[in-house]
Amino acid sequence: MANTKLQVAPAPHIRSGASTPVIMRDVVIALMPAAISGVYFFGLRAAVSIVCSVAATVGAEYIFEKIANKPATIGDWSAAVTGLLIAMVLPPHVPVWIPVISGVFAIGVVKLLFGGLGHNVFNPALAGRAFATAAWPALATAGYIWPASAEGALWAARGFDAMSTATPLTLWKMGDIGGAAMTKLYSSLFMGNIAGSLGETSALALLIGAFYLLWREHISLRIPVTYIVTVAVITGLYGQDPLFHVLSGGLILGAFFMATDYVTSPINPKGQVIFGIGCGILTALIRLFGGYPEGVCYSILFMNYAVPLIARFTRPKRFGEVTGRA
């Protein structure tokens, strides 16, 4: 009789034909439209940030695993995804050493220190962004520029002296834009012809990538839709322009590419809906009442921490379970 090896593991038992490298490569492919649009609008300096950030995360993972005498896992593309996302959530002209150090922190502390891919509590890219903001608050937000385009120049010529350093959300927070004038920004926000982080300005490019992930069935709409709709509803109830808040900042990038992270988000549908609503509430509250104009990063990180609690209260009923006294 041949020996049969049985692998016993706790639920849930999910089997998919897509391996981790395949999924991560698809994420890189999905991020390419936004990354390319960032380079198009902000110049080759943005490309340098992307290359250096990816090199830092991949290199850090390889070196740390070699030091720890563990097998190298850079072939699963997860480190490359982290590096690409870190570059995309930072300003396009941020000092290059900031995404590099943030990438090393994201890999070494947030990912590998917790046991590697599948064991990290927080999204590594967002944790790297939060680390950069906390460590170098002035430098990490000093690289925002408006694209050298006709519309950007037109807005600058209309008296907005801060256009070289302020994003639309920052201008809104400072009271420099508001009311009907915000509708004039819709086109630029949708196309990406506006100041912001390297990979978050073009809603069109991000939606193209999101459609690719949906088509490949790597993500569902539960988290992104509940997240975005919650932000729109709350900002609308407080008299703000919901569409402006949906198109501005990192909401679309965060909703489709980071809040849907397999490791740091709930796995059951009910939990995903709660997770998305929680992210939306926190993002809207930070934008409306917080000191920061943007709340996507900290909202997702906070909800990452709450995932075990969400999983506990949304745990599906076990088949054959008997409630009460038999």
N, C-alpha and C positions, 0 to 999 in steps of 0.2 A: 504494500500500500504506500503510495507516494505521500511524502510529507506535505501538508497543506498549511500555509501560513495565514492566520486570520489576524486582521488588524481591528482592534476594538477601540473606538473613540466615542466621546460624548456627542450628543446631538448639538446642533442640527447637522444632518448629513446631506450635503449639497454636492452634486456631481455636475461638472460642466466640461464641455469639450474644449474650452478655451483655457490654455495654460497662462501662468503669470506673465511670461515673456510676451505672449501674443497680446494679452490685454494691455500691457504697458506700452508696447510698440504702437498699438492702436491709439492710446492716449496721446503719445507723441505726435502721431499723424493728425489727430483731431486738433491739437494745439498749434499746428503749423500755420493755418490761415491767420490766426491772431498774432503769432510771432512774426510772420512775414509782414503783416500790415504794420506792426510796431516798428520794424526796421524801415519800412517804406516811409512812414510818417516822421520818424524821429532820427533817421540816419544810421550810418554804420556804427556809431557809438553804441547804439542799442544792440547791434549784432555782437559787439565785443562783450557786452554784459552777459548775453546769453551763452556765448562760448565759454567764458571764464567761469560762470556759475555752474554749468554742466560739468566742465572739467574738474571743478573743485569737489562736487558731490561724488562723482564717479571715482576720482582719485582718492578722496577721503575714505570711501567705503572699501576700496581695494587695500589701502594701507592699514586701516584699522583692523580689518579681518586678517591680514597677514600677521600683524603684531599679536593678535589673539589666537593665532594658529587655527583659524576657522576657514572653511572653503570660501573662495571668492564668489560673490553673488552678483557681481556687476552685470553678468549676462542676462539677468532678468529684467533689465531696463528700468527698474524702479528708482535707482539712484539718478538716472538721466531725467526721469519725469520730475523728480524733486528739484533738481537743478534748473530745469526749464521753467518750472512754476515759480521758483524763487526769483528768477530774473524777471518773469512776467508780472509779479506783484510788487516790484520795486520801480521807482522812477527810472526812465530810460537813460538819464545822464547821471545817475548816482555814481559816486566813486567806485571803481571796479572792485576794490578790496572788500567792500561791504557785502555784495552777494557771495564773494568767495568765502569770507569768514562765516557768514550766515549759513552757507551750504555745508561747511564743515561742522558747524554746531547742529544743524538739522540731522545730518547723518550720524555723527558721533554720539550726540547726547539724546536726541529725540527718538532716533530709530534704533541704532545698534545697542545703546545702553539698556534698552528695554527688551532686547532679545532679537532684534532684526525685523524684517518685514513680516507682518502678521501679528506682531506683539506690541507695537507702538500704540500708545494711548491717544496721542495727538497727531494731527496731520503735520508731517515734517516740514513741508514748504511754508505753511502758515506759521508754524512755530519759529521757523527761521526769519520770517518777516517780522513777527512780534519781537524777536530777539534784536533785530537790527533797529527797530523803532525805539526799544527801551535803552539800548546801548548807545546809539548815536542819533537821538531824536532830530537834531538839526540837519545832520548830513544825510540821514536816510530819507528825508523829505525835501532835499535841496535840489534834486535833479529833475524836477518837473519843468517841462518846456511845452510851449505851444508849437505845433508843426509849422514849418515855414511854408505856409500855403496862403492862397488869396483870402480865404474866409478868416483864418487866424489873424492875418495881418489887418483885415478889415475891423475885426473886433478890437484889436489893439489900438487901431487908429481912432476908435470911438471913445478913447479916454480911460480904458482899463489898464492902468499902469502896472497892475499886478499880474497881467496875463502871462508873463514869462515864468512865474513861479507858483501860480495858484491853479488848482483844478476847479472844474465847475462846482463840485461839492463844497470846496473851500470858499469860493466866491459866494455861494448861496449861504453858507454858514456865517460869513462876515456881513451879509446883507447887501452885497454889491449887485446881486441879480435876484430877480423874483418877479412874481406876477406873470403877466402875459409875455414879458420879454424872454422867459425861459423857453417858450415854444420855439423860439428862433434857434435854439441849440439842438433841437431834435435831430435834424439831419446830420449835423456833425457828430453827435453822440452815437448815432446809428452806424455811421461810416467809419468813425475813428479819427476824424480830423479835429482833434481836440486834446487838451492837456490831460494827462493821467498816467497811471502806471504803464509800463511798457506793453503789456499784453491785455489790458482791460478796456482800452478805449473804443475798440470797434465791436459793437454789438453784433453786426452782421457777420464778421469773421468768427466770433465766438459761437454764434448760432449754427454756422456751417459745421464747425467742429462738433458741437453738441448733437446735431443731426446724425453725424457719422457714428458717434458712440451709441446713439439710440438705434440706428440701423444695424449696427453690429451686436446689439442687445447686451452691451456691457453695463448700461445704466437704464433706469426707468425714469418716468416723469414725476414720480411721487414726491421726492425731495425737492427737485428744482421748482416744480409748479407751486407746491405749498409754500416754499420759501419766498418766491418772487411775489405771489399773490398776497401773502401776509404783509410784506413790506408795502405793496401798493395800497392795500386797504387801510393800514394804520396811518401812513402818511397822508392819504386822502382824507381820512377822518379828522386829521389835525390841520386841514386846510392847505396842505401842500400839493404840489403837482405830482401825482403818482407816476406818470410816465417818465418824468425827469428823474425820479429816484430809481426807477427800474433800469433806465439806460445809463445812469451815472455810476461812477466808481466801479468797484469790483463785484457787484451783485451777480451779474450773469456769469462771470468767470468762476466765482465762488460757488454759485448754485449748481452749475453743471459739472465742474471739474474738481472741486475740493470737498464740498459737502457730500458728494456721492462716493467718496473714497470707501472702498470695501471694508478696510480695517477699522476705520474710525467712525463709522456710521452704523445704525441698526440694520439688521438683516431681514426683519419681518415687516410686512407692509404697514401695519398699524404703527409700529415704532418709527418707521421712516416718515410717516405723516407728522407725528409728534415732533420728530427731530427737525423737519423742515419748518414747521410752525414756530418752534422755539428759536431757530436761527433767524426767522423773519422778525419776530417780536424784538429780539435783542438788537438786531441791526437797525430797525426803525427807531427804537428808543435811544440808542447811542447817537444816531444821526440827529434826532430831534432835540435831545436833552443833554447829550454827553459833551465832553470837551473836544472830542475828535469829530471831524466832519464825516468820517467813514467808520462803519462798524462791522463790516463783513468778516475781517480777520478774527477779531476777538469773539464775535458771536459764534462762529463755527468752532473755535477752540474751546469755548465754554461748553457748547453742546457736545463736543467730543468727550469731555469729562463726564457728561451726564449720560452717555450711552449705556453703561452698565445698569444704571437705575431705570432707564427707559426699557431696556431689555427685560429687566425683572418684572415690570408691571405690564408688559405686553407679551409675556411668554405664552405661547399657544397651549391650549389644553392637551394633555397627553392622551393618546388613544387608550381606552380601557381604564382611565382614571375613575375612581369611585370617590364621590364627595360625600361628606357626612358619615354617619354610621351605617355600615353594610347590614 
